Amino acid sequence: MTFTVGANIRAERVRRGMTLADLCEEAGLSVPVLSRIENGHRIPTIDELDRIAKVLSVDRDLLSPKAAA
């Protein structure tokens, strides 16, 4: 199974009981942008990844594909 950054973000978001809208609001992202990231249709910028990681209280590296290996 191949894990992507988006799948890791989704898994952490769900683990924390957050909706897509919750994470978007706190990270300052639009729902369509985060949805595309989580579905693997868009690669997040470093800034976006930093903001997502901050809201999820995880290190950015924990959201990378290597973290799921």
C-alpha angles and dihedrals in degrees: 000000000000117000121203132196087255093054090050091050091049093048092051092045092051092044088058093048094244125145122224088252091051093054092043093052094049095043095043095240131130120248093241092053095050092042090055090048093050092047093051095247095114134034112225119237117242089254092052092047091050092051093047092048091049092053091046090046093232134120113263090238090062089065094053122104090249090063091065095052 
